[in-house]
Amino acid sequence: MTDYPILYSFRRCPYAMRARLAILVTGIEVELREVVLKDKAPAFLVASPTATVPCLVKESGHVIDESIDIMLWALEQADPQLWLVPEQGNLQEVQDLIRANDGPFKCHLDRYKYDTRFEGAVRTDERAAASEYLRKLDQKLDGRPWLFGARASIADYAILPFVRQFANTDRDWFDAQSWSPLKRWLAAFEGSDAFLSVMSKYRKWSAGDVPLIFKGDVGVFITKY
């Protein structure tokens, strides 16, 4: 048993970023333990069946080892900005868009960003394949600030960290694309207090450290831009 849920996280990981964003918007508190991926703490390896971040250990000891499930766990406790109630469309459409991000898009993104790690990967081909998904997002964002209307849903904050990762792989190339709605959406996220709040730098966690409490703050989220 612990006083707070424990979130094992890594600052730059898009999966961990989306989990922190959901926790931030709910206003709940967790103990944050920053993991160094090249030197994973033994307690983290015991907690996470997959040895990947994020990993949440509830006060009861129950483990949630998938980022989208951590988002849902947080939002089921409190959903002050109605991320689970899209203004347009329905939750099934939201889930389908996230699955497309986590499946085909992330596969091509990894083979684009880390092409030397994948046998047969051609960087430009992987970029082109990933771009098909980004074009769909750009079309959805045309004429509205968020993917499913005038306010954000879980889809926006589940997907934005990965679009950022794609953009930063070759920012000059990304900026040269004619994806004005998509680029506006990403720029608003990167300039937001919410992004700054989840991207604070933390020291590597070690057993025996004083607990670092990550506090939710719904006030840092953009409602209009």
N, C-alpha and C positions, 0 to 999 in steps of 0.2 A: 504493500500500500504506500502511496505517496501523497503529499499535500496538494500537488498539482499534476495534471497530465504532463508528460514529458515528451517534448518534440525534438527528435534528433534531426538536424538540418545541416545543409551546406549552402552558404550564402548565394553562390552563383548558379546552383542547380535550378533549372526552370520548374521541375517537379516540386522541389522544396519551396520555391518562391510562391507557387500557386497555393500551397498549403498555408504558408504564413499569411498570404493575402486574405484567405477565408477566415483564419483565426482573428486577424486584425479587424475585419469588418463586424465580427460578432460581438466584440467587447469582452470575450472570455480571456482568461490568463493561462499560460502554460509555462513550464520550465523549459527554456531553450538550451539545447546542448549542441554546440557547433562541432561538426565532424570534419576532420581532415581526411580526405578520401585515400590518401597515400599512407595514412597511419591511423586506422580506425580503432577507436577505443574498444577494449574487450567487452564492456557493458553494452555497447551498441551492437556488437556482433552477436551477443546473447539475445538481445531484444528483437533484432530484425531477422526474420527468416531468410530474406533475400540479400541481406547486408547492403541495402541501398537506402538512400534518403529520398523523401522524408520517411520517418517512422515515428508513430505516436504510440506511447504507452499510457493507457488510461490509469486513473488512480487505482482501479481494481487489479491492474496488471494485464488487462486485455490489450493486445497489440493490433494496431491498424497500420498496415504496411504499404498501402497504395495511396498516392497523393489525392486522387479524386475522391476516395473514400474518406480521407481526412477532411477534405473540403465539405463533404456531405455531413459528416459527423458534427463539424462545427456549426454549419448552417441549420441543421435540425435542432440545435439548441437555441439558436437565435438567428433571425434573418431580417435585420432591421431595414435593409434596402431591397428586400424581396428578390434576391438573386435566384431563388428557386421558383419564382412566379414571373416568367418573362412577359413583358408588356405586349409583345406580338409573338405569334407562333405558339408553340406549346413545349412542354418539358421534353417530350420525345425528340423534337427537332433540335433542341439544345443539346441533348445527350448524343444525338447522331453527329452533330458538328464537332463535339469534343472527341468522340471516338475517331473521327476522320483525322483530327489533329494528332491524337495519341498513336494512331496506327500508321497509315500510309505517309502522312506528312512528316512525322517524326523519323520514320525510317529513311526517307529521302534526305531530310535535314542532317541526320547523323552521317550519311554517306557523302554529303556535300561538305560538311564542316570537317569531318575526319576521314576524308577519302583515302588517305594512305593506310588506314587501318582495315579497309575492306577490299578484299581481292576482287578485281574487276570493276570497281567503282570508277566512273568517269565524272569528275567534279561538275563539269558544265551540264552533263545529262541529268545528274541528280538535282542540281539547282533548277533546271527547267521543269523537272517532274514535281518538285516541291512548290514551284511557282504556280502550278495549276490550282492548288488549294488556296494560295494567297489571292489569286484572281477572284475566286468565289467569295472570299471574305471581303475583298474590295467592293464587289458588286453588292453584297449585303449591306455594306456601310455607306453606300451612295445615298445621300439624302437623309441620313440619320446618324446620330453620334455613337450608337452602340449596335451590336450585332442584331439585337431583337427589339429595337425601338429607341425611345427617348431616355431610357435608363438602363443601367448595366444589369446583366444577368451573370450567373455562374460561368456561362460560356466565355464572356469577355475576359474574366480574370483567370480562367483555366487555360486560355489560349494565348493571351498576350505575352507571357514569358517566353514562349516558344517562337513567336513572331520576332521578338526582340533578339533571340539567339540567332535566328536566321539572318536578320538584318545586320547584326554585328559580325557575321562571318565575312562579309565584304560590304561595308557600309557605303562605299562609293557606288558600287553597282546597284545596291538597293535604292539609294537616293535618286539614282538616274531613271528608275522605273516610273511609269505613268500611273501609279497607284495612289492618287491623291487622297481618297477617303481612308485607305489603309494607313498611309503614312501619317495623316492627321491623328488618327486613332492611337497609333503607337506613340507619337510625339506627346500627346496629351497624357498618356500613361507614364512615360519616362520623365515628364516634368511635374508629376503629381506628388503630393505629400505622402500618399499611400505607397508609392514606389520607393521614395526616400526612406520611409519608415521600415519597410521590409528589407532594405538593402544596407542597413547599418552593419558595420563590421564588428565581429565578436571574436574574442580569442578562442583558441581550441579548448574544448571542454576536456577535463580530466577528472577522474573519480576523486571525490573529496573537495572539489571546488564549491564555493558558495553558490547556491542556486541563482541563476539568472532568469528573472521573470519577464517574459514577453507579454506585454499588455495590449489588449485590443483597444482600438480607437476608431469608431465609425466616422468620426468627424473629419478624418483625413481623406476621405474618399470623395472624388469628383461626383457631383450630381448633374452639373451642366458645364458645357464648354462650347 
